[in-house]
Amino acid sequence: MKIHEKILELKKNIQDIHNLSEKIDNNQSYKNKIEELSNEILRLKTGISESIEELEEFLGEEDVRN
């Protein structure tokens, strides 16, 4: 998954959480979905951070070659 796709998915998950939190009224299924989406956001953030680190490393190697 590319960084742009991860960011789009992250935005979608945040919007889903926002929408669910507006509907929540001690409803366990909504709470479970929010927790699931929060975990997905953490996974995506980690993936984006790793991709950025790889890109920075690659760009640093390119600078050394030039």
NORLIN-V339696 format. One record per pair of residues at least 24 apart in sequence whose ideal C-beta (glycine too) atoms are under 7 Angstrom apart, sorted by the first residue. I is the first residue (numbers start at 1). J is the second residue. Records with the same first field share a line. If there is no record, write none. Layout:
BEGIN
I->J / J
END
This chain:
BEGIN
3->48 / 51
6->44 / 47 / 48
7->48
9->44
10->41 / 44
13->37 / 40 / 41
14->41
END
